[in-house]
Amino acid sequence: MITPEYNHKHINTSCPECKTDEILYDAFREETYCTHCGLVLKDNTIFHVTQAIHDEEYKVKFIRDLWRKKRKDIK
């Protein structure tokens, strides 16, 4: 979802890539970016560590279940 740029908070800094001062803060995406070149200067999105741990545990369990099924088929 693209929100209109005029609603975003303007930041008083310059872009290290293109050297313009067209920097905005997008509260919807939680990031600060350059409107000229699109470089994301700061990304504040919250990473859900518990979800990542759960996903890894699910992958490990899935692989282990595959090995168990394969061993049963061999016997």
mmCIF file as gemmi writes it, N, C-alpha and C atoms, coordinates in Angstrom:
data_model
loop_
_atom_site.group_PDB
_atom_site.id
_atom_site.type_symbol
_atom_site.label_atom_id
_atom_site.label_alt_id
_atom_site.label_comp_id
_atom_site.label_asym_id
_atom_site.label_entity_id
_atom_site.label_seq_id
_atom_site.pdbx_PDB_ins_code
_atom_site.Cartn_x
_atom_site.Cartn_y
_atom_site.Cartn_z
_atom_site.occupancy
_atom_site.B_iso_or_equiv
_atom_site.pdbx_formal_charge
_atom_site.auth_seq_id
_atom_site.auth_asym_id
_atom_site.pdbx_PDB_model_num
ATOM 1 N N . MET Axp A 1 ? 0.846 -1.17 0 1 0 ? 1 A 1
ATOM 2 C CA . MET Axp A 1 ? 0 0 0 1 0 ? 1 A 1
ATOM 3 C C . MET Axp A 1 ? 0.896 1.24 0 1 0 ? 1 A 1
ATOM 4 N N . ILE Axp A 2 ? 0.758 2.047 -1.017 1 0 ? 2 A 1
ATOM 5 C CA . ILE Axp A 2 ? 1.549 3.261 -1.115 1 0 ? 2 A 1
ATOM 6 C C . ILE Axp A 2 ? 0.72 4.421 -0.58 1 0 ? 2 A 1
ATOM 7 N N . THR Axp A 3 ? 1.271 5.104 0.396 1 0 ? 3 A 1
ATOM 8 C CA . THR Axp A 3 ? 0.579 6.247 0.983 1 0 ? 3 A 1
ATOM 9 C C . THR Axp A 3 ? 1.125 7.527 0.38 1 0 ? 3 A 1
ATOM 10 N N . PRO Axp A 4 ? 0.311 8.577 0.301 1 0 ? 4 A 1
ATOM 11 C CA . PRO Axp A 4 ? 0.795 9.838 -0.266 1 0 ? 4 A 1
ATOM 12 C C . PRO Axp A 4 ? 1.964 10.401 0.541 1 0 ? 4 A 1
ATOM 13 N N . GLU Axp A 5 ? 2.989 10.891 -0.158 1 0 ? 5 A 1
ATOM 14 C CA . GLU Axp A 5 ? 4.197 11.361 0.507 1 0 ? 5 A 1
ATOM 15 C C . GLU Axp A 5 ? 3.977 12.627 1.312 1 0 ? 5 A 1
ATOM 16 N N . TYR Axp A 6 ? 2.981 13.422 0.98 1 0 ? 6 A 1
ATOM 17 C CA . TYR Axp A 6 ? 2.784 14.672 1.705 1 0 ? 6 A 1
ATOM 18 C C . TYR Axp A 6 ? 2.313 14.424 3.131 1 0 ? 6 A 1
ATOM 19 N N . ASN Axp A 7 ? 1.858 13.21 3.438 1 0 ? 7 A 1
ATOM 20 C CA . ASN Axp A 7 ? 1.45 12.871 4.797 1 0 ? 7 A 1
ATOM 21 C C . ASN Axp A 7 ? 2.631 12.459 5.678 1 0 ? 7 A 1
ATOM 22 N N . HIS Axp A 8 ? 3.757 12.184 5.065 1 0 ? 8 A 1
ATOM 23 C CA . HIS Axp A 8 ? 4.904 11.694 5.818 1 0 ? 8 A 1
ATOM 24 C C . HIS Axp A 8 ? 5.679 12.836 6.459 1 0 ? 8 A 1
ATOM 25 N N . LYS Axp A 9 ? 6.365 12.495 7.529 1 0 ? 9 A 1
ATOM 26 C CA . LYS Axp A 9 ? 7.209 13.441 8.239 1 0 ? 9 A 1
ATOM 27 C C . LYS Axp A 9 ? 8.517 13.629 7.471 1 0 ? 9 A 1
ATOM 28 N N . HIS Axp A 10 ? 8.897 14.864 7.217 1 0 ? 10 A 1
ATOM 29 C CA . HIS Axp A 10 ? 10.154 15.156 6.521 1 0 ? 10 A 1
ATOM 30 C C . HIS Axp A 10 ? 11.307 15.151 7.527 1 0 ? 10 A 1
ATOM 31 N N . ILE Axp A 11 ? 12.427 14.605 7.123 1 0 ? 11 A 1
ATOM 32 C CA . ILE Axp A 11 ? 13.607 14.495 7.971 1 0 ? 11 A 1
ATOM 33 C C . ILE Axp A 11 ? 14.671 15.482 7.466 1 0 ? 11 A 1
ATOM 34 N N . ASN Axp A 12 ? 15.336 16.163 8.369 1 0 ? 12 A 1
ATOM 35 C CA . ASN Axp A 12 ? 16.38 17.121 7.994 1 0 ? 12 A 1
ATOM 36 C C . ASN Axp A 12 ? 17.735 16.44 7.935 1 0 ? 12 A 1
ATOM 37 N N . THR Axp A 13 ? 17.978 15.732 6.865 1 0 ? 13 A 1
ATOM 38 C CA . THR Axp A 13 ? 19.262 15.098 6.611 1 0 ? 13 A 1
ATOM 39 C C . THR Axp A 13 ? 19.398 14.927 5.107 1 0 ? 13 A 1
ATOM 40 N N . SER Axp A 14 ? 20.534 14.487 4.645 1 0 ? 14 A 1
ATOM 41 C CA . SER Axp A 14 ? 20.718 14.278 3.211 1 0 ? 14 A 1
ATOM 42 C C . SER Axp A 14 ? 21.001 12.805 2.939 1 0 ? 14 A 1
ATOM 43 N N . CYS Axp A 15 ? 20.673 12.392 1.744 1 0 ? 15 A 1
ATOM 44 C CA . CYS Axp A 15 ? 20.867 11.004 1.331 1 0 ? 15 A 1
ATOM 45 C C . CYS Axp A 15 ? 22.349 10.77 1.029 1 0 ? 15 A 1
ATOM 46 N N . PRO Axp A 16 ? 22.94 9.718 1.567 1 0 ? 16 A 1
ATOM 47 C CA . PRO Axp A 16 ? 24.359 9.445 1.284 1 0 ? 16 A 1
ATOM 48 C C . PRO Axp A 16 ? 24.59 8.975 -0.15 1 0 ? 16 A 1
ATOM 49 N N . GLU Axp A 17 ? 23.544 8.492 -0.806 1 0 ? 17 A 1
ATOM 50 C CA . GLU Axp A 17 ? 23.675 7.968 -2.164 1 0 ? 17 A 1
ATOM 51 C C . GLU Axp A 17 ? 23.611 9.079 -3.221 1 0 ? 17 A 1
ATOM 52 N N . CYS Axp A 18 ? 22.522 9.884 -3.182 1 0 ? 18 A 1
ATOM 53 C CA . CYS Axp A 18 ? 22.328 10.894 -4.226 1 0 ? 18 A 1
ATOM 54 C C . CYS Axp A 18 ? 22.516 12.325 -3.727 1 0 ? 18 A 1
ATOM 55 N N . LYS Axp A 19 ? 22.805 12.504 -2.441 1 0 ? 19 A 1
ATOM 56 C CA . LYS Axp A 19 ? 23.118 13.802 -1.824 1 0 ? 19 A 1
ATOM 57 C C . LYS Axp A 19 ? 21.959 14.803 -1.831 1 0 ? 19 A 1
ATOM 58 N N . THR Axp A 20 ? 20.717 14.346 -2.011 1 0 ? 20 A 1
ATOM 59 C CA . THR Axp A 20 ? 19.58 15.264 -1.928 1 0 ? 20 A 1
ATOM 60 C C . THR Axp A 20 ? 19.059 15.284 -0.497 1 0 ? 20 A 1
ATOM 61 N N . ASP Axp A 21 ? 18.217 16.267 -0.204 1 0 ? 21 A 1
ATOM 62 C CA . ASP Axp A 21 ? 17.646 16.358 1.14 1 0 ? 21 A 1
ATOM 63 C C . ASP Axp A 21 ? 16.167 15.984 1.155 1 0 ? 21 A 1
ATOM 64 N N . GLU Axp A 22 ? 15.747 15.18 0.211 1 0 ? 22 A 1
ATOM 65 C CA . GLU Axp A 22 ? 14.355 14.747 0.104 1 0 ? 22 A 1
ATOM 66 C C . GLU Axp A 22 ? 14.155 13.442 0.881 1 0 ? 22 A 1
ATOM 67 N N . ILE Axp A 23 ? 14.27 13.504 2.191 1 0 ? 23 A 1
ATOM 68 C CA . ILE Axp A 23 ? 14.174 12.336 3.059 1 0 ? 23 A 1
ATOM 69 C C . ILE Axp A 23 ? 12.838 12.367 3.785 1 0 ? 23 A 1
ATOM 70 N N . LEU Axp A 24 ? 12.111 11.246 3.765 1 0 ? 24 A 1
ATOM 71 C CA . LEU Axp A 24 ? 10.816 11.148 4.428 1 0 ? 24 A 1
ATOM 72 C C . LEU Axp A 24 ? 10.777 9.953 5.359 1 0 ? 24 A 1
ATOM 73 N N . TYR Axp A 25 ? 9.921 10.066 6.37 1 0 ? 25 A 1
ATOM 74 C CA . TYR Axp A 25 ? 9.669 8.953 7.289 1 0 ? 25 A 1
ATOM 75 C C . TYR Axp A 25 ? 8.275 8.425 7.01 1 0 ? 25 A 1
ATOM 76 N N . ASP Axp A 26 ? 8.167 7.145 6.683 1 0 ? 26 A 1
ATOM 77 C CA . ASP Axp A 26 ? 6.887 6.498 6.413 1 0 ? 26 A 1
ATOM 78 C C . ASP Axp A 26 ? 6.48 5.712 7.651 1 0 ? 26 A 1
ATOM 79 N N . ALA Axp A 27 ? 5.454 6.185 8.355 1 0 ? 27 A 1
ATOM 80 C CA . ALA Axp A 27 ? 5.018 5.534 9.59 1 0 ? 27 A 1
ATOM 81 C C . ALA Axp A 27 ? 4.337 4.199 9.317 1 0 ? 27 A 1
ATOM 82 N N . PHE Axp A 28 ? 3.734 4.032 8.155 1 0 ? 28 A 1
ATOM 83 C CA . PHE Axp A 28 ? 3.059 2.774 7.829 1 0 ? 28 A 1
ATOM 84 C C . PHE Axp A 28 ? 4.07 1.645 7.676 1 0 ? 28 A 1
ATOM 85 N N . ARG Axp A 29 ? 5.157 1.904 6.98 1 0 ? 29 A 1
ATOM 86 C CA . ARG Axp A 29 ? 6.197 0.89 6.774 1 0 ? 29 A 1
ATOM 87 C C . ARG Axp A 29 ? 7.294 0.954 7.815 1 0 ? 29 A 1
ATOM 88 N N . GLU Axp A 30 ? 7.266 1.978 8.678 1 0 ? 30 A 1
ATOM 89 C CA . GLU Axp A 30 ? 8.284 2.164 9.718 1 0 ? 30 A 1
ATOM 90 C C . GLU Axp A 30 ? 9.682 2.262 9.123 1 0 ? 30 A 1
ATOM 91 N N . GLU Axp A 31 ? 9.837 3.102 8.075 1 0 ? 31 A 1
ATOM 92 C CA . GLU Axp A 31 ? 11.148 3.27 7.48 1 0 ? 31 A 1
ATOM 93 C C . GLU Axp A 31 ? 11.368 4.72 7.059 1 0 ? 31 A 1
ATOM 94 N N . THR Axp A 32 ? 12.619 5.114 7.013 1 0 ? 32 A 1
ATOM 95 C CA . THR Axp A 32 ? 13.024 6.427 6.544 1 0 ? 32 A 1
ATOM 96 C C . THR Axp A 32 ? 13.712 6.219 5.201 1 0 ? 32 A 1
ATOM 97 N N . TYR Axp A 33 ? 13.267 6.957 4.177 1 0 ? 33 A 1
ATOM 98 C CA . TYR Axp A 33 ? 13.793 6.707 2.837 1 0 ? 33 A 1
ATOM 99 C C . TYR Axp A 33 ? 13.952 8.006 2.053 1 0 ? 33 A 1
ATOM 100 N N . CYS Axp A 34 ? 14.738 7.945 0.986 1 0 ? 34 A 1
ATOM 101 C CA . CYS Axp A 34 ? 14.969 9.064 0.087 1 0 ? 34 A 1
ATOM 102 C C . CYS Axp A 34 ? 13.925 9.007 -1.02 1 0 ? 34 A 1
ATOM 103 N N . THR Axp A 35 ? 13.232 10.113 -1.254 1 0 ? 35 A 1
ATOM 104 C CA . THR Axp A 35 ? 12.211 10.127 -2.308 1 0 ? 35 A 1
ATOM 105 C C . THR Axp A 35 ? 12.821 10.262 -3.692 1 0 ? 35 A 1
ATOM 106 N N . HIS Axp A 36 ? 14.064 10.672 -3.761 1 0 ? 36 A 1
ATOM 107 C CA . HIS Axp A 36 ? 14.708 10.859 -5.059 1 0 ? 36 A 1
ATOM 108 C C . HIS Axp A 36 ? 15.237 9.547 -5.631 1 0 ? 36 A 1
ATOM 109 N N . CYS Axp A 37 ? 16.01 8.807 -4.84 1 0 ? 37 A 1
ATOM 110 C CA . CYS Axp A 37 ? 16.607 7.56 -5.342 1 0 ? 37 A 1
ATOM 111 C C . CYS Axp A 37 ? 15.974 6.305 -4.746 1 0 ? 37 A 1
ATOM 112 N N . GLY Axp A 38 ? 15.191 6.444 -3.665 1 0 ? 38 A 1
ATOM 113 C CA . GLY Axp A 38 ? 14.513 5.291 -3.072 1 0 ? 38 A 1
ATOM 114 C C . GLY Axp A 38 ? 15.308 4.538 -2.037 1 0 ? 38 A 1
ATOM 115 N N . LEU Axp A 39 ? 16.481 5.02 -1.691 1 0 ? 39 A 1
ATOM 116 C CA . LEU Axp A 39 ? 17.324 4.348 -0.704 1 0 ? 39 A 1
ATOM 117 C C . LEU Axp A 39 ? 16.658 4.381 0.668 1 0 ? 39 A 1
ATOM 118 N N . VAL Axp A 40 ? 16.567 3.223 1.316 1 0 ? 40 A 1
ATOM 119 C CA . VAL Axp A 40 ? 16.024 3.153 2.668 1 0 ? 40 A 1
ATOM 120 C C . VAL Axp A 40 ? 17.161 3.424 3.637 1 0 ? 40 A 1
ATOM 121 N N . LEU Axp A 41 ? 17.035 4.518 4.378 1 0 ? 41 A 1
ATOM 122 C CA . LEU Axp A 41 ? 18.091 4.912 5.309 1 0 ? 41 A 1
ATOM 123 C C . LEU Axp A 41 ? 17.96 4.208 6.647 1 0 ? 41 A 1
ATOM 124 N N . LYS Axp A 42 ? 16.728 3.981 7.09 1 0 ? 42 A 1
ATOM 125 C CA . LYS Axp A 42 ? 16.518 3.331 8.379 1 0 ? 42 A 1
ATOM 126 C C . LYS Axp A 42 ? 15.225 2.535 8.314 1 0 ? 42 A 1
ATOM 127 N N . ASP Axp A 43 ? 15.306 1.285 8.701 1 0 ? 43 A 1
ATOM 128 C CA . ASP Axp A 43 ? 14.149 0.399 8.719 1 0 ? 43 A 1
ATOM 129 C C . ASP Axp A 43 ? 13.878 0.016 10.164 1 0 ? 43 A 1
ATOM 130 N N . ASN Axp A 44 ? 12.708 0.375 10.675 1 0 ? 44 A 1
ATOM 131 C CA . ASN Axp A 44 ? 12.386 0.14 12.075 1 0 ? 44 A 1
ATOM 132 C C . ASN Axp A 44 ? 11.362 -0.972 12.281 1 0 ? 44 A 1
ATOM 133 N N . THR Axp A 45 ? 11.164 -1.803 11.296 1 0 ? 45 A 1
ATOM 134 C CA . THR Axp A 45 ? 10.174 -2.856 11.446 1 0 ? 45 A 1
ATOM 135 C C . THR Axp A 45 ? 10.59 -3.813 12.55 1 0 ? 45 A 1
ATOM 136 N N . ILE Axp A 46 ? 9.642 -4.297 13.285 1 0 ? 46 A 1
ATOM 137 C CA . ILE Axp A 46 ? 9.9 -5.203 14.403 1 0 ? 46 A 1
ATOM 138 C C . ILE Axp A 46 ? 9.98 -6.626 13.862 1 0 ? 46 A 1
ATOM 139 N N . PHE Axp A 47 ? 11.107 -7.244 14.089 1 0 ? 47 A 1
ATOM 140 C CA . PHE Axp A 47 ? 11.295 -8.628 13.669 1 0 ? 47 A 1
ATOM 141 C C . PHE Axp A 47 ? 10.793 -9.537 14.781 1 0 ? 47 A 1
ATOM 142 N N . HIS Axp A 48 ? 9.929 -10.429 14.438 1 0 ? 48 A 1
ATOM 143 C CA . HIS Axp A 48 ? 9.364 -11.328 15.429 1 0 ? 48 A 1
ATOM 144 C C . HIS Axp A 48 ? 10.278 -12.541 15.604 1 0 ? 48 A 1
ATOM 145 N N . VAL Axp A 49 ? 11.124 -12.477 16.614 1 0 ? 49 A 1
ATOM 146 C CA . VAL Axp A 49 ? 12.092 -13.533 16.871 1 0 ? 49 A 1
ATOM 147 C C . VAL Axp A 49 ? 11.381 -14.829 17.222 1 0 ? 49 A 1
ATOM 148 N N . THR Axp A 50 ? 10.311 -14.735 17.99 1 0 ? 50 A 1
ATOM 149 C CA . THR Axp A 50 ? 9.601 -15.954 18.372 1 0 ? 50 A 1
ATOM 150 C C . THR Axp A 50 ? 9.016 -16.658 17.161 1 0 ? 50 A 1
ATOM 151 N N . GLN Axp A 51 ? 8.571 -15.909 16.167 1 0 ? 51 A 1
ATOM 152 C CA . GLN Axp A 51 ? 8.038 -16.524 14.949 1 0 ? 51 A 1
ATOM 153 C C . GLN Axp A 51 ? 9.154 -17.215 14.169 1 0 ? 51 A 1
ATOM 154 N N . ALA Axp A 52 ? 10.325 -16.599 14.116 1 0 ? 52 A 1
ATOM 155 C CA . ALA Axp A 52 ? 11.456 -17.206 13.413 1 0 ? 52 A 1
ATOM 156 C C . ALA Axp A 52 ? 11.886 -18.499 14.1 1 0 ? 52 A 1
ATOM 157 N N . ILE Axp A 53 ? 11.901 -18.503 15.427 1 0 ? 53 A 1
ATOM 158 C CA . ILE Axp A 53 ? 12.255 -19.712 16.173 1 0 ? 53 A 1
ATOM 159 C C . ILE Axp A 53 ? 11.232 -20.803 15.909 1 0 ? 53 A 1
ATOM 160 N N . HIS Axp A 54 ? 9.967 -20.44 15.917 1 0 ? 54 A 1
ATOM 161 C CA . HIS Axp A 54 ? 8.897 -21.417 15.659 1 0 ? 54 A 1
ATOM 162 C C . HIS Axp A 54 ? 9.038 -21.999 14.25 1 0 ? 54 A 1
ATOM 163 N N . ASP Axp A 55 ? 9.341 -21.153 13.264 1 0 ? 55 A 1
ATOM 164 C CA . ASP Axp A 55 ? 9.505 -21.635 11.892 1 0 ? 55 A 1
ATOM 165 C C . ASP Axp A 55 ? 10.671 -22.607 11.767 1 0 ? 55 A 1
ATOM 166 N N . GLU Axp A 56 ? 11.792 -22.309 12.433 1 0 ? 56 A 1
ATOM 167 C CA . GLU Axp A 56 ? 12.945 -23.2 12.39 1 0 ? 56 A 1
ATOM 168 C C . GLU Axp A 56 ? 12.642 -24.536 13.074 1 0 ? 56 A 1
ATOM 169 N N . GLU Axp A 57 ? 11.942 -24.485 14.207 1 0 ? 57 A 1
ATOM 170 C CA . GLU Axp A 57 ? 11.566 -25.719 14.902 1 0 ? 57 A 1
ATOM 171 C C . GLU Axp A 57 ? 10.646 -26.571 14.035 1 0 ? 57 A 1
ATOM 172 N N . TYR Axp A 58 ? 9.755 -25.929 13.31 1 0 ? 58 A 1
ATOM 173 C CA . TYR Axp A 58 ? 8.849 -26.666 12.418 1 0 ? 58 A 1
ATOM 174 C C . TYR Axp A 58 ? 9.637 -27.337 11.294 1 0 ? 58 A 1
ATOM 175 N N . LYS Axp A 59 ? 10.624 -26.636 10.721 1 0 ? 59 A 1
ATOM 176 C CA . LYS Axp A 59 ? 11.435 -27.224 9.655 1 0 ? 59 A 1
ATOM 177 C C . LYS Axp A 59 ? 12.204 -28.442 10.158 1 0 ? 59 A 1
ATOM 178 N N . VAL Axp A 60 ? 12.804 -28.321 11.355 1 0 ? 60 A 1
ATOM 179 C CA . VAL Axp A 60 ? 13.576 -29.429 11.927 1 0 ? 60 A 1
ATOM 180 C C . VAL Axp A 60 ? 12.662 -30.622 12.183 1 0 ? 60 A 1
ATOM 181 N N . LYS Axp A 61 ? 11.48 -30.379 12.745 1 0 ? 61 A 1
ATOM 182 C CA . LYS Axp A 61 ? 10.536 -31.457 13.017 1 0 ? 61 A 1
ATOM 183 C C . LYS Axp A 61 ? 10.093 -32.129 11.724 1 0 ? 61 A 1
ATOM 184 N N . PHE Axp A 62 ? 9.847 -31.329 10.695 1 0 ? 62 A 1
ATOM 185 C CA . PHE Axp A 62 ? 9.426 -31.872 9.408 1 0 ? 62 A 1
ATOM 186 C C . PHE Axp A 62 ? 10.498 -32.781 8.812 1 0 ? 62 A 1
ATOM 187 N N . ILE Axp A 63 ? 11.753 -32.35 8.861 1 0 ? 63 A 1
ATOM 188 C CA . ILE Axp A 63 ? 12.857 -33.151 8.315 1 0 ? 63 A 1
ATOM 189 C C . ILE Axp A 63 ? 13.04 -34.432 9.123 1 0 ? 63 A 1
ATOM 190 N N . ARG Axp A 64 ? 12.941 -34.336 10.445 1 0 ? 64 A 1
ATOM 191 C CA . ARG Axp A 64 ? 13.071 -35.528 11.276 1 0 ? 64 A 1
ATOM 192 C C . ARG Axp A 64 ? 11.95 -36.522 10.997 1 0 ? 64 A 1
ATOM 193 N N . ASP Axp A 65 ? 10.735 -36.031 10.799 1 0 ? 65 A 1
ATOM 194 C CA . ASP Axp A 65 ? 9.619 -36.915 10.471 1 0 ? 65 A 1
ATOM 195 C C . ASP Axp A 65 ? 9.838 -37.614 9.135 1 0 ? 65 A 1
ATOM 196 N N . LEU Axp A 66 ? 10.438 -36.909 8.176 1 0 ? 66 A 1
ATOM 197 C CA . LEU Axp A 66 ? 10.741 -37.539 6.89 1 0 ? 66 A 1
ATOM 198 C C . LEU Axp A 66 ? 11.744 -38.672 7.058 1 0 ? 66 A 1
ATOM 199 N N . TRP Axp A 67 ? 12.77 -38.459 7.885 1 0 ? 67 A 1
ATOM 200 C CA . TRP Axp A 67 ? 13.762 -39.501 8.123 1 0 ? 67 A 1
ATOM 201 C C . TRP Axp A 67 ? 13.138 -40.706 8.83 1 0 ? 67 A 1
ATOM 202 N N . ARG Axp A 68 ? 12.244 -40.447 9.768 1 0 ? 68 A 1
ATOM 203 C CA . ARG Axp A 68 ? 11.578 -41.56 10.467 1 0 ? 68 A 1
ATOM 204 C C . ARG Axp A 68 ? 10.735 -42.378 9.503 1 0 ? 68 A 1
ATOM 205 N N . LYS Axp A 69 ? 10.019 -41.715 8.612 1 0 ? 69 A 1
ATOM 206 C CA . LYS Axp A 69 ? 9.188 -42.419 7.638 1 0 ? 69 A 1
ATOM 207 C C . LYS Axp A 69 ? 10.062 -43.249 6.694 1 0 ? 69 A 1
ATOM 208 N N . LYS Axp A 70 ? 11.201 -42.692 6.297 1 0 ? 70 A 1
ATOM 209 C CA . LYS Axp A 70 ? 12.093 -43.394 5.399 1 0 ? 70 A 1
ATOM 210 C C . LYS Axp A 70 ? 12.655 -44.644 6.09 1 0 ? 70 A 1
ATOM 211 N N . ARG Axp A 71 ? 13.013 -44.542 7.362 1 0 ? 71 A 1
ATOM 212 C CA . ARG Axp A 71 ? 13.557 -45.7 8.095 1 0 ? 71 A 1
ATOM 213 C C . ARG Axp A 71 ? 12.507 -46.797 8.215 1 0 ? 71 A 1
ATOM 214 N N . LYS Axp A 72 ? 11.242 -46.43 8.443 1 0 ? 72 A 1
ATOM 215 C CA . LYS Axp A 72 ? 10.183 -47.424 8.553 1 0 ? 72 A 1
ATOM 216 C C . LYS Axp A 72 ? 9.961 -48.155 7.244 1 0 ? 72 A 1
ATOM 217 N N . ASP Axp A 73 ? 10.108 -47.406 6.124 1 0 ? 73 A 1
ATOM 218 C CA . ASP Axp A 73 ? 9.941 -48.02 4.814 1 0 ? 73 A 1
ATOM 219 C C . ASP Axp A 73 ? 11.039 -49.009 4.486 1 0 ? 73 A 1
ATOM 220 N N . ILE Axp A 74 ? 12.246 -48.784 5.012 1 0 ? 74 A 1
ATOM 221 C CA . ILE Axp A 74 ? 13.389 -49.648 4.734 1 0 ? 74 A 1
ATOM 222 C C . ILE Axp A 74 ? 13.244 -50.982 5.469 1 0 ? 74 A 1
ATOM 223 N N . LYS Axp A 75 ? 12.731 -50.977 6.688 1 0 ? 75 A 1
ATOM 224 C CA . LYS Axp A 75 ? 12.641 -52.196 7.51 1 0 ? 75 A 1
ATOM 225 C C . LYS Axp A 75 ? 11.667 -53.151 6.999 1 0 ? 75 A 1
